[in-house]
Amino acid sequence: MSHITRVKFTIKETGDGVPYLHMEALDDIPNFPAEPPAFDLPPGTNMAKAREIAEYLNQNLAGFRPEPSRKTYGFQPMR
């Protein structure tokens, strides 16, 4: 079974003022990293564009699965 968490994207800045996306888990699930994932944006992305990207992801992603999901149909490999 693959666990799933709701997520929230926020924007952060590096020490050099470069924006990046920070992903927070909203549910407690096994195997989620202690330090949430961060996503680098293309060079030249400003804070306004980073905020727009974070808002888009928050509106269009329902959840995150830190483990690969398995097919729910057909034959499953034996463990």
Backbone as XML, in Angstrom:
<?xml version="1.0"?>
<chain id="A" units="angstrom">
  <residue number="1" name="MET">
    <atom name="N" x="0.848" y="-1.181" z="0.000"/>
    <atom name="CA" x="0.000" y="0.000" z="0.000"/>
    <atom name="C" x="0.892" y="1.242" z="0.000"/>
  </residue>
  <residue number="2" name="SER">
    <atom name="N" x="0.508" y="2.201" z="-0.774"/>
    <atom name="CA" x="1.260" y="3.445" z="-0.857"/>
    <atom name="C" x="0.551" y="4.506" z="-0.005"/>
  </residue>
  <residue number="3" name="HIS">
    <atom name="N" x="1.291" y="5.136" z="0.880"/>
    <atom name="CA" x="0.721" y="6.193" z="1.719"/>
    <atom name="C" x="0.666" y="7.485" z="0.921"/>
  </residue>
  <residue number="4" name="ILE">
    <atom name="N" x="-0.269" y="8.329" z="1.303"/>
    <atom name="CA" x="-0.432" y="9.602" z="0.596"/>
    <atom name="C" x="-0.626" y="10.713" z="1.628"/>
  </residue>
  <residue number="5" name="THR">
    <atom name="N" x="-0.108" y="11.878" z="1.311"/>
    <atom name="CA" x="-0.302" y="13.043" z="2.170"/>
    <atom name="C" x="-0.750" y="14.229" z="1.324"/>
  </residue>
  <residue number="6" name="ARG">
    <atom name="N" x="-1.560" y="15.059" z="1.931"/>
    <atom name="CA" x="-1.845" y="16.346" z="1.301"/>
    <atom name="C" x="-0.583" y="17.186" z="1.448"/>
  </residue>
  <residue number="7" name="VAL">
    <atom name="N" x="-0.351" y="18.072" z="0.520"/>
    <atom name="CA" x="0.850" y="18.901" z="0.575"/>
    <atom name="C" x="0.504" y="20.368" z="0.386"/>
  </residue>
  <residue number="8" name="LYS">
    <atom name="N" x="1.426" y="21.204" z="0.846"/>
    <atom name="CA" x="1.300" y="22.648" z="0.645"/>
    <atom name="C" x="2.651" y="23.162" z="0.173"/>
  </residue>
  <residue number="9" name="PHE">
    <atom name="N" x="2.639" y="23.910" z="-0.902"/>
    <atom name="CA" x="3.851" y="24.514" z="-1.427"/>
    <atom name="C" x="3.938" y="25.961" z="-0.969"/>
  </residue>
  <residue number="10" name="THR">
    <atom name="N" x="5.108" y="26.326" z="-0.472"/>
    <atom name="CA" x="5.387" y="27.706" z="-0.111"/>
    <atom name="C" x="6.680" y="28.097" z="-0.820"/>
  </residue>
  <residue number="11" name="ILE">
    <atom name="N" x="6.979" y="29.376" z="-0.810"/>
    <atom name="CA" x="8.227" y="29.811" z="-1.429"/>
    <atom name="C" x="9.195" y="30.260" z="-0.347"/>
  </residue>
  <residue number="12" name="LYS">
    <atom name="N" x="10.446" y="29.973" z="-0.596"/>
    <atom name="CA" x="11.531" y="30.364" z="0.299"/>
    <atom name="C" x="12.610" y="31.005" z="-0.564"/>
  </residue>
  <residue number="13" name="GLU">
    <atom name="N" x="13.599" y="31.590" z="0.081"/>
    <atom name="CA" x="14.728" y="32.203" z="-0.631"/>
    <atom name="C" x="16.035" y="31.641" z="-0.113"/>
  </residue>
  <residue number="14" name="THR">
    <atom name="N" x="16.971" y="31.433" z="-1.011"/>
    <atom name="CA" x="18.320" y="31.070" z="-0.597"/>
    <atom name="C" x="18.989" y="32.310" z="-0.017"/>
  </residue>
  <residue number="15" name="GLY">
    <atom name="N" x="20.173" y="32.156" z="0.533"/>
    <atom name="CA" x="20.935" y="33.289" z="1.061"/>
    <atom name="C" x="21.255" y="34.321" z="-0.003"/>
  </residue>
  <residue number="16" name="ASP">
    <atom name="N" x="21.265" y="33.888" z="-1.253"/>
    <atom name="CA" x="21.534" y="34.788" z="-2.381"/>
    <atom name="C" x="20.268" y="35.452" z="-2.922"/>
  </residue>
  <residue number="17" name="GLY">
    <atom name="N" x="19.106" y="35.182" z="-2.282"/>
    <atom name="CA" x="17.857" y="35.783" z="-2.737"/>
    <atom name="C" x="17.191" y="35.058" z="-3.886"/>
  </residue>
  <residue number="18" name="VAL">
    <atom name="N" x="17.607" y="33.817" z="-4.149"/>
    <atom name="CA" x="17.008" y="33.033" z="-5.243"/>
    <atom name="C" x="15.812" y="32.264" z="-4.682"/>
  </residue>
  <residue number="19" name="PRO">
    <atom name="N" x="14.616" y="32.450" z="-5.277"/>
    <atom name="CA" x="13.441" y="31.746" z="-4.765"/>
    <atom name="C" x="13.456" y="30.265" z="-5.130"/>
  </residue>
  <residue number="20" name="TYR">
    <atom name="N" x="12.860" y="29.459" z="-4.241"/>
    <atom name="CA" x="12.657" y="28.041" z="-4.520"/>
    <atom name="C" x="11.356" y="27.612" z="-3.859"/>
  </residue>
  <residue number="21" name="LEU">
    <atom name="N" x="10.831" y="26.466" z="-4.276"/>
    <atom name="CA" x="9.593" y="25.946" z="-3.708"/>
    <atom name="C" x="9.918" y="24.982" z="-2.581"/>
  </residue>
  <residue number="22" name="HIS">
    <atom name="N" x="9.140" y="25.080" z="-1.526"/>
    <atom name="CA" x="9.280" y="24.226" z="-0.351"/>
    <atom name="C" x="7.971" y="23.455" z="-0.221"/>
  </residue>
  <residue number="23" name="MET">
    <atom name="N" x="8.034" y="22.124" z="-0.096"/>
    <atom name="CA" x="6.833" y="21.297" z="-0.010"/>
    <atom name="C" x="6.660" y="20.771" z="1.407"/>
  </residue>
  <residue number="24" name="GLU">
    <atom name="N" x="5.547" y="21.100" z="2.025"/>
    <atom name="CA" x="5.246" y="20.652" z="3.381"/>
    <atom name="C" x="4.185" y="19.559" z="3.338"/>
  </residue>
  <residue number="25" name="ALA">
    <atom name="N" x="4.368" y="18.501" z="4.133"/>
    <atom name="CA" x="3.352" y="17.453" z="4.265"/>
    <atom name="C" x="2.322" y="17.907" z="5.285"/>
  </residue>
  <residue number="26" name="LEU">
    <atom name="N" x="1.059" y="17.733" z="4.968"/>
    <atom name="CA" x="-0.008" y="18.128" z="5.888"/>
    <atom name="C" x="-0.542" y="16.955" z="6.696"/>
  </residue>
  <residue number="27" name="ASP">
    <atom name="N" x="-0.077" y="15.738" z="6.372"/>
    <atom name="CA" x="-0.488" y="14.534" z="7.090"/>
    <atom name="C" x="0.761" y="13.776" z="7.526"/>
  </residue>
  <residue number="28" name="ASP">
    <atom name="N" x="0.643" y="13.040" z="8.605"/>
    <atom name="CA" x="1.765" y="12.248" z="9.103"/>
    <atom name="C" x="1.767" y="10.897" z="8.395"/>
  </residue>
  <residue number="29" name="ILE">
    <atom name="N" x="2.819" y="10.633" z="7.621"/>
    <atom name="CA" x="2.932" y="9.357" z="6.925"/>
    <atom name="C" x="4.350" y="8.822" z="7.069"/>
  </residue>
  <residue number="30" name="PRO">
    <atom name="N" x="4.495" y="7.492" z="7.027"/>
    <atom name="CA" x="5.832" y="6.919" z="7.114"/>
    <atom name="C" x="6.674" y="7.287" z="5.894"/>
  </residue>
  <residue number="31" name="ASN">
    <atom name="N" x="7.962" y="7.319" z="6.075"/>
    <atom name="CA" x="8.941" y="7.537" z="5.002"/>
    <atom name="C" x="8.957" y="8.941" z="4.410"/>
  </residue>
  <residue number="32" name="PHE">
    <atom name="N" x="8.248" y="9.879" z="5.019"/>
    <atom name="CA" x="8.352" y="11.251" z="4.522"/>
    <atom name="C" x="9.616" y="11.843" z="5.138"/>
  </residue>
  <residue number="33" name="PRO">
    <atom name="N" x="10.445" y="12.478" z="4.329"/>
    <atom name="CA" x="11.709" y="12.989" z="4.860"/>
    <atom name="C" x="11.508" y="14.025" z="5.966"/>
  </residue>
  <residue number="34" name="ALA">
    <atom name="N" x="12.418" y="14.003" z="6.936"/>
    <atom name="CA" x="12.355" y="14.968" z="8.038"/>
    <atom name="C" x="12.472" y="16.390" z="7.506"/>
  </residue>
  <residue number="35" name="GLU">
    <atom name="N" x="13.341" y="16.586" z="6.538"/>
    <atom name="CA" x="13.463" y="17.884" z="5.867"/>
    <atom name="C" x="12.647" y="17.810" z="4.581"/>
  </residue>
  <residue number="36" name="PRO">
    <atom name="N" x="11.586" y="18.594" z="4.469"/>
    <atom name="CA" x="10.728" y="18.502" z="3.287"/>
    <atom name="C" x="11.493" y="18.788" z="1.992"/>
  </residue>
  <residue number="37" name="PRO">
    <atom name="N" x="11.016" y="18.204" z="0.899"/>
    <atom name="CA" x="11.657" y="18.435" z="-0.391"/>
    <atom name="C" x="11.603" y="19.904" z="-0.811"/>
  </residue>
  <residue number="38" name="ALA">
    <atom name="N" x="12.612" y="20.312" z="-1.540"/>
    <atom name="CA" x="12.672" y="21.662" z="-2.103"/>
    <atom name="C" x="12.869" y="21.517" z="-3.602"/>
  </residue>
  <residue number="39" name="PHE">
    <atom name="N" x="12.301" y="22.421" z="-4.352"/>
    <atom name="CA" x="12.373" y="22.378" z="-5.801"/>
    <atom name="C" x="12.987" y="23.665" z="-6.316"/>
  </residue>
  <residue number="40" name="ASP">
    <atom name="N" x="14.072" y="23.532" z="-7.068"/>
    <atom name="CA" x="14.706" y="24.693" z="-7.679"/>
    <atom name="C" x="13.896" y="25.142" z="-8.883"/>
  </residue>
  <residue number="41" name="LEU">
    <atom name="N" x="13.855" y="26.427" z="-9.087"/>
    <atom name="CA" x="13.134" y="27.015" z="-10.216"/>
    <atom name="C" x="14.139" y="27.450" z="-11.275"/>
  </residue>
  <residue number="42" name="PRO">
    <atom name="N" x="13.675" y="27.656" z="-12.505"/>
    <atom name="CA" x="14.596" y="28.075" z="-13.558"/>
    <atom name="C" x="15.309" y="29.380" z="-13.208"/>
  </residue>
  <residue number="43" name="PRO">
    <atom name="N" x="16.547" y="29.531" z="-13.651"/>
    <atom name="CA" x="17.283" y="30.777" z="-13.395"/>
    <atom name="C" x="16.477" y="31.987" z="-13.865"/>
  </residue>
  <residue number="44" name="GLY">
    <atom name="N" x="16.500" y="33.024" z="-13.055"/>
    <atom name="CA" x="15.793" y="34.256" z="-13.413"/>
    <atom name="C" x="14.370" y="34.331" z="-12.888"/>
  </residue>
  <residue number="45" name="THR">
    <atom name="N" x="13.870" y="33.254" z="-12.264"/>
    <atom name="CA" x="12.513" y="33.287" z="-11.713"/>
    <atom name="C" x="12.475" y="34.253" z="-10.536"/>
  </residue>
  <residue number="46" name="ASN">
    <atom name="N" x="11.536" y="35.201" z="-10.571"/>
    <atom name="CA" x="11.425" y="36.161" z="-9.465"/>
    <atom name="C" x="10.409" y="35.668" z="-8.428"/>
  </residue>
  <residue number="47" name="MET">
    <atom name="N" x="10.310" y="36.367" z="-7.317"/>
    <atom name="CA" x="9.420" y="35.939" z="-6.232"/>
    <atom name="C" x="7.951" y="35.915" z="-6.661"/>
  </residue>
  <residue number="48" name="ALA">
    <atom name="N" x="7.546" y="36.863" z="-7.488"/>
    <atom name="CA" x="6.152" y="36.894" z="-7.938"/>
    <atom name="C" x="5.831" y="35.646" z="-8.767"/>
  </residue>
  <residue number="49" name="LYS">
    <atom name="N" x="6.733" y="35.272" z="-9.664"/>
    <atom name="CA" x="6.524" y="34.076" z="-10.486"/>
    <atom name="C" x="6.565" y="32.825" z="-9.611"/>
  </residue>
  <residue number="50" name="ALA">
    <atom name="N" x="7.474" y="32.774" z="-8.647"/>
    <atom name="CA" x="7.556" y="31.638" z="-7.729"/>
    <atom name="C" x="6.249" y="31.486" z="-6.953"/>
  </residue>
  <residue number="51" name="ARG">
    <atom name="N" x="5.692" y="32.590" z="-6.495"/>
    <atom name="CA" x="4.415" y="32.571" z="-5.762"/>
    <atom name="C" x="3.303" y="32.039" z="-6.672"/>
  </residue>
  <residue number="52" name="GLU">
    <atom name="N" x="3.295" y="32.471" z="-7.926"/>
    <atom name="CA" x="2.303" y="32.009" z="-8.898"/>
    <atom name="C" x="2.414" y="30.484" z="-9.102"/>
  </residue>
  <residue number="53" name="ILE">
    <atom name="N" x="3.630" y="29.975" z="-9.202"/>
    <atom name="CA" x="3.847" y="28.535" z="-9.381"/>
    <atom name="C" x="3.360" y="27.771" z="-8.152"/>
  </residue>
  <residue number="54" name="ALA">
    <atom name="N" x="3.686" y="28.259" z="-6.949"/>
    <atom name="CA" x="3.248" y="27.610" z="-5.713"/>
    <atom name="C" x="1.725" y="27.592" z="-5.621"/>
  </residue>
  <residue number="55" name="GLU">
    <atom name="N" x="1.082" y="28.690" z="-5.953"/>
    <atom name="CA" x="-0.381" y="28.752" z="-5.922"/>
    <atom name="C" x="-0.983" y="27.768" z="-6.911"/>
  </residue>
  <residue number="56" name="TYR">
    <atom name="N" x="-0.396" y="27.682" z="-8.106"/>
    <atom name="CA" x="-0.893" y="26.743" z="-9.116"/>
    <atom name="C" x="-0.804" y="25.301" z="-8.595"/>
  </residue>
  <residue number="57" name="LEU">
    <atom name="N" x="0.338" y="24.937" z="-8.027"/>
    <atom name="CA" x="0.510" y="23.579" z="-7.508"/>
    <atom name="C" x="-0.464" y="23.302" z="-6.364"/>
  </residue>
  <residue number="58" name="ASN">
    <atom name="N" x="-0.647" y="24.256" z="-5.471"/>
    <atom name="CA" x="-1.577" y="24.074" z="-4.355"/>
    <atom name="C" x="-3.004" y="23.868" z="-4.844"/>
  </residue>
  <residue number="59" name="GLN">
    <atom name="N" x="-3.371" y="24.494" z="-5.929"/>
    <atom name="CA" x="-4.726" y="24.357" z="-6.465"/>
    <atom name="C" x="-4.908" y="23.098" z="-7.295"/>
  </residue>
  <residue number="60" name="ASN">
    <atom name="N" x="-3.815" y="22.517" z="-7.815"/>
    <atom name="CA" x="-3.948" y="21.434" z="-8.778"/>
    <atom name="C" x="-3.361" y="20.089" z="-8.367"/>
  </residue>
  <residue number="61" name="LEU">
    <atom name="N" x="-2.711" y="20.009" z="-7.214"/>
    <atom name="CA" x="-2.205" y="18.725" z="-6.718"/>
    <atom name="C" x="-3.006" y="18.315" z="-5.487"/>
  </residue>
  <residue number="62" name="ALA">
    <atom name="N" x="-3.504" y="17.085" z="-5.507"/>
    <atom name="CA" x="-4.313" y="16.594" z="-4.391"/>
    <atom name="C" x="-3.464" y="15.942" z="-3.313"/>
  </residue>
  <residue number="63" name="GLY">
    <atom name="N" x="-2.301" y="15.387" z="-3.694"/>
    <atom name="CA" x="-1.490" y="14.704" z="-2.706"/>
    <atom name="C" x="-0.153" y="14.274" z="-3.261"/>
  </residue>
  <residue number="64" name="PHE">
    <atom name="N" x="0.649" y="13.707" z="-2.379"/>
    <atom name="CA" x="1.997" y="13.253" z="-2.715"/>
    <atom name="C" x="2.198" y="11.865" z="-2.119"/>
  </residue>
  <residue number="65" name="ARG">
    <atom name="N" x="2.787" y="10.956" z="-2.904"/>
    <atom name="CA" x="3.105" y="9.600" z="-2.449"/>
    <atom name="C" x="4.621" y="9.456" z="-2.432"/>
  </residue>
  <residue number="66" name="PRO">
    <atom name="N" x="5.232" y="9.357" z="-1.247"/>
    <atom name="CA" x="6.688" y="9.258" z="-1.191"/>
    <atom name="C" x="7.221" y="7.904" z="-1.631"/>
  </residue>
  <residue number="67" name="GLU">
    <atom name="N" x="6.340" y="6.899" z="-1.691"/>
    <atom name="CA" x="6.744" y="5.574" z="-2.142"/>
    <atom name="C" x="6.088" y="5.302" z="-3.487"/>
  </residue>
  <residue number="68" name="PRO">
    <atom name="N" x="6.722" y="4.512" z="-4.330"/>
    <atom name="CA" x="6.080" y="4.174" z="-5.607"/>
    <atom name="C" x="4.763" y="3.448" z="-5.355"/>
  </residue>
  <residue number="69" name="SER">
    <atom name="N" x="3.773" y="3.765" z="-6.133"/>
    <atom name="CA" x="2.497" y="3.071" z="-5.994"/>
    <atom name="C" x="2.541" y="1.778" z="-6.799"/>
  </residue>
  <residue number="70" name="ARG">
    <atom name="N" x="1.756" y="0.836" z="-6.379"/>
    <atom name="CA" x="1.678" y="-0.443" z="-7.073"/>
    <atom name="C" x="0.365" y="-0.489" z="-7.831"/>
  </residue>
  <residue number="71" name="LYS">
    <atom name="N" x="0.373" y="-1.184" z="-8.940"/>
    <atom name="CA" x="-0.853" y="-1.346" z="-9.700"/>
    <atom name="C" x="-1.909" y="-2.010" z="-8.821"/>
  </residue>
  <residue number="72" name="THR">
    <atom name="N" x="-3.147" y="-1.615" z="-8.993"/>
    <atom name="CA" x="-4.226" y="-2.207" z="-8.215"/>
    <atom name="C" x="-5.025" y="-3.194" z="-9.037"/>
  </residue>
  <residue number="73" name="TYR">
    <atom name="N" x="-4.572" y="-3.507" z="-10.229"/>
    <atom name="CA" x="-5.273" y="-4.460" z="-11.084"/>
    <atom name="C" x="-4.269" y="-5.495" z="-11.577"/>
  </residue>
  <residue number="74" name="GLY">
    <atom name="N" x="-4.760" y="-6.604" z="-12.050"/>
    <atom name="CA" x="-3.875" y="-7.634" z="-12.597"/>
    <atom name="C" x="-3.156" y="-8.388" z="-11.497"/>
  </residue>
  <residue number="75" name="PHE">
    <atom name="N" x="-2.161" y="-9.143" z="-11.897"/>
    <atom name="CA" x="-1.391" y="-9.948" z="-10.949"/>
    <atom name="C" x="-0.328" y="-9.098" z="-10.275"/>
  </residue>
  <residue number="76" name="GLN">
    <atom name="N" x="-0.147" y="-9.329" z="-8.994"/>
    <atom name="CA" x="0.896" y="-8.645" z="-8.231"/>
    <atom name="C" x="2.069" y="-9.590" z="-8.074"/>
  </residue>
  <residue number="77" name="PRO">
    <atom name="N" x="3.284" y="-9.075" z="-8.165"/>
    <atom name="CA" x="4.443" y="-9.963" z="-7.971"/>
    <atom name="C" x="4.472" y="-10.499" z="-6.539"/>
  </residue>
  <residue number="78" name="MET">
    <atom name="N" x="4.969" y="-11.719" z="-6.382"/>
    <atom name="CA" x="5.064" y="-12.314" z="-5.050"/>
    <atom name="C" x="6.273" y="-11.751" z="-4.344"/>
  </residue>
  <residue number="79" name="ARG">
    <atom name="N" x="6.150" y="-11.537" z="-3.077"/>
    <atom name="CA" x="7.267" y="-11.022" z="-2.269"/>
    <atom name="C" x="8.072" y="-12.136" z="-1.701"/>
  </residue>
</chain>
